[in-house]
Amino acid sequence: LLPRIEYPDIYNYLITAPSPVTKEDLKAYKSLEGYKYVLAGWVGELSAYKCTEDSVKRVVKAKVRHSQSVSSPGLLPWVAAEQTGAIICAHCTCKAGLGEACSHIAALLFAVDVHTKVKENTACTSTSCAWLAPTLRTVEYVQVKDIDFTSPTAKRVCSAQSSSS
């Protein structure tokens, strides 16, 4: 249900997207440090909602801790984005969040990016039988004295020598 927000989408929104107030590029370079909030574990559980039942637009929100006042209750940033990752708008309950670009919004965006990368990059060894499908064949009971333990290579050498003579 989470949109596929990736680093280029985050950069495009925080740096080159027009500000809702001045209509100039946001250029919120400082907010790109929001990834540190993700590394520090300051971003709570992500939740996503469809705007309408058949919509490709999603609203993602999470609780993010304050950077300056750790004892204060968490902030509530949210982001509206298309399923492809294009960010439409964002908001946060902090003072800088009114401008739609703060480090808490960036932390939420980076958390979505990390979540989608972890989900998509599951190692093949983490899933059952992802390398080879099991082969099922019947094995007949034979006494040990009747089993031929000769290697396939030795059998080929023997058959080549017997056919040449």
DAHU-V805832 format. One record per helix or strand. SS is the DSSP state (helix for helix, strand for strand). FROM is the first residue (numbers start at 1). TO is the last residue. If there is no record, write none. Layout:
SS&FROM&TO  SS&FROM&TO
This chain:
helix&7&16  strand&18&18  strand&25&25  helix&29&40  strand&43&43  strand&47&50  strand&57&64  strand&75&82  strand&87&91  helix&96&99  helix&103&120  helix&124&126  helix&144&146  helix&152&164
